[in-house]
Amino acid sequence: MFQEAINTALQLAIVLIVALVVWLIFGRKRQTFRAYVGLIAPKGAAMAWALAAAFVFAPASIALFMTPALHDLAAGPNTVAGHMRAQGLSADVVGQILLVAFVKTALAEEIFFRGLIAKRLINGLGFIAGNTLHAVLFGAVHLLIFFVPGGPAFDPLIAGAFFLVSGGGGWFMAWLNERRGAGSIAPSWLLHGLANAVAYPVLAFA
């Protein structure tokens, strides 16, 4: 748990430093840093929307990673799920699941993709074009899993489904933040974190 907390803090620090540098160069005179990346309180029913959406995105993600082409990679020895399975289910592992799901993965990715990238593209290109381009980038990043050493063989159907689930999820999360959450990344953070928190133990122990 202690080592995972250190790794999480380092990853989050790197993302925040990158975002801070971008803000200092491009946004310091227009917005506070917190507003620039969406680290502000949401408004309206955005968190309720996020909670409801988690019941759709979590099963979709699990179903995708349970396919033979991706399951071994997603739950292999060097993955989050693999490490958790090796340790066995315990209070310490539950703490690691929550830390990784909500902070190391969800918070870091939401600050970078929805807070930094999506907002800049939406501000520059308009909501539809900017959010769509951001979603394409988010989906494309997830396809790198097929090109890393030891990754699964490229399968057009699996890759297409992977791209649509991740890219579609990214599009929806940015919509949720910008159209329902008054620019806060809290709704997408909740949705992303909940989906991860459900998926990790299923992959590890199912």
C-alpha positions in Angstrom: 0.0 0.0 0.0 2.8 2.4 0.9 4.6 1.9 -2.4 1.4 2.3 -4.3 0.7 5.5 -2.5 4.2 6.8 -3.5 3.6 5.8 -7.2 0.2 7.4 -7.2 1.6 10.7 -5.7 4.4 10.8 -8.3 2.1 10.2 -11.2 -0.4 12.8 -10.0 2.4 15.3 -9.4 3.7 14.8 -13.0 0.3 15.5 -14.5 -0.2 18.5 -12.3 3.2 19.9 -13.2 2.5 19.5 -16.9 -0.9 21.2 -16.5 0.6 24.0 -14.4 3.3 24.7 -17.0 0.7 24.8 -19.8 -1.4 27.2 -17.7 1.5 29.4 -16.9 2.3 29.8 -20.6 -1.2 30.0 -22.1 -3.9 30.6 -19.4 -2.5 32.5 -16.4 -3.9 35.8 -17.5 -7.4 34.5 -18.2 -8.3 32.0 -15.5 -7.1 30.6 -12.2 -5.3 27.3 -12.5 -8.2 25.4 -10.8 -10.7 26.8 -13.3 -8.3 26.1 -16.2 -8.2 22.4 -15.5 -11.7 22.0 -14.0 -10.7 21.5 -10.4 -13.8 23.4 -9.2 -17.1 22.3 -7.7 -19.7 21.0 -10.1 -23.2 22.4 -10.3 -26.6 20.9 -10.8 -27.2 17.1 -11.0 -23.9 16.3 -12.8 -22.8 13.9 -10.0 -26.1 12.0 -10.2 -25.6 11.8 -14.0 -22.1 10.4 -13.4 -23.3 7.8 -10.9 -26.0 6.6 -13.2 -23.6 6.4 -16.2 -21.2 4.3 -14.2 -23.8 1.5 -14.3 -23.5 1.5 -18.1 -19.8 2.1 -18.6 -18.5 -0.3 -16.0 -20.2 -3.4 -17.4 -19.2 -2.3 -21.0 -15.5 -2.0 -19.9 -15.6 -5.3 -18.1 -17.2 -7.1 -21.0 -14.5 -5.8 -23.3 -11.6 -6.8 -21.1 -13.1 -10.2 -20.5 -12.6 -11.1 -24.2 -9.8 -13.6 -24.8 -7.8 -11.1 -26.8 -7.6 -8.6 -23.9 -8.2 -10.5 -20.7 -4.7 -12.0 -20.2 -3.1 -8.6 -20.9 -5.6 -6.7 -18.6 -5.2 -9.2 -15.8 -1.6 -10.4 -16.3 1.1 -10.6 -13.7 2.4 -7.0 -14.3 -1.1 -5.3 -14.3 -3.0 -3.7 -11.5 -5.4 -6.6 -11.5 -2.6 -9.1 -11.6 -0.8 -7.6 -8.6 -4.0 -7.6 -6.6 -4.8 -11.2 -7.4 -1.3 -12.2 -6.3 -1.8 -10.5 -3.0 -5.2 -11.9 -2.4 -8.3 -10.0 -1.3 -7.7 -8.1 1.9 -8.3 -4.7 3.5 -4.9 -3.5 2.1 -5.8 -4.6 -1.4 -9.2 -2.9 -1.2 -7.3 0.3 -0.2 -5.0 -0.2 -3.2 -8.0 -0.7 -5.5 -9.6 2.6 -4.4 -6.3 4.5 -4.5 -5.5 3.3 -8.0 -9.0 3.5 -9.3 -9.9 7.0 -8.1 -6.5 8.8 -7.9 -3.7 7.2 -9.8 -5.8 6.4 -12.9 -9.0 8.4 -12.8 -7.9 11.7 -11.3 -4.7 11.8 -13.3 -6.4 11.0 -16.6 -9.3 13.4 -16.0 -6.9 16.3 -15.2 -4.9 15.6 -18.3 -7.6 14.6 -20.9 -10.8 16.3 -19.7 -9.2 19.2 -17.8 -6.3 20.1 -20.0 -6.9 18.7 -23.5 -10.7 18.6 -23.9 -11.1 22.1 -22.5 -8.5 23.6 -24.8 -9.9 21.9 -27.9 -13.5 22.8 -27.0 -12.5 26.4 -26.4 -10.7 26.6 -29.7 -12.9 24.6 -32.0 -16.3 24.7 -30.4 -18.0 22.0 -28.4 -18.9 19.4 -31.0 -15.6 19.5 -33.0 -13.4 20.0 -30.0 -14.9 17.3 -27.9 -15.0 14.9 -30.9 -11.3 15.5 -31.6 -10.5 15.0 -27.9 -12.5 11.7 -27.9 -10.7 10.5 -31.0 -7.3 11.2 -29.2 -8.5 9.5 -26.0 -9.6 6.4 -28.0 -6.5 6.3 -30.0 -4.3 6.4 -26.9 -6.0 3.3 -25.7 -5.2 1.5 -28.9 -1.5 1.7 -28.0 -2.2 -1.5 -26.0 -1.9 -3.4 -29.3 1.5 -2.0 -30.2 3.4 -2.3 -26.9 5.8 -5.3 -26.5 3.8 -8.3 -25.3 0.5 -6.7 -26.3 -2.3 -8.7 -27.9 -2.4 -9.3 -31.6 -4.2 -6.6 -33.5 -7.8 -7.6 -34.1 -9.9 -5.1 -36.0 -13.2 -6.0 -34.3 -11.6 -5.9 -30.8 -9.7 -2.7 -31.6 -12.8 -1.1 -33.0 -14.8 -1.9 -29.9 -12.0 -0.8 -27.6 -11.8 2.5 -29.5 -15.5 3.1 -29.4 -15.9 2.3 -25.7 -12.9 4.4 -24.6 -13.5 7.2 -27.1 -17.3 7.3 -26.5 -16.7 7.3 -22.8 -14.3 10.2 -23.2 -16.8 12.2 -25.3 -19.6 11.6 -22.8 -17.4 12.5 -19.8 -16.4 15.8 -21.4 -20.0 16.5 -22.2 -21.0 15.7 -18.6 -18.4 18.1 -17.3 -19.0 21.0 -19.7 -22.7 20.7 -20.3 -23.9 19.5 -16.9 -21.1 20.2 -14.4 -20.3 23.9 -15.2 -16.8 23.0 -16.3 -15.8 20.9 -13.3 -14.0 17.6 -13.9 -15.6 16.1 -10.7 -18.4 14.3 -12.6 -16.1 12.5 -15.0 -13.7 11.8 -12.1 -16.5 10.1 -10.2 -17.7 8.1 -13.3 -14.1 7.1 -14.3 -13.2 6.1 -10.7 -16.3 4.1 -10.2 -15.9 2.2 -13.4 -12.3 1.4 -12.5 -13.2 0.4 -8.9 -15.7 -2.1 -10.3 -13.5 -3.4 -13.1 -10.2 -4.0 -11.2 -11.5 -6.5 -8.7 -13.6 -8.3 -11.3 -10.6 -8.7 -13.5 -8.5 -9.7 -10.5 -10.7 -12.2 -8.8 -13.5 -13.3 -11.3 
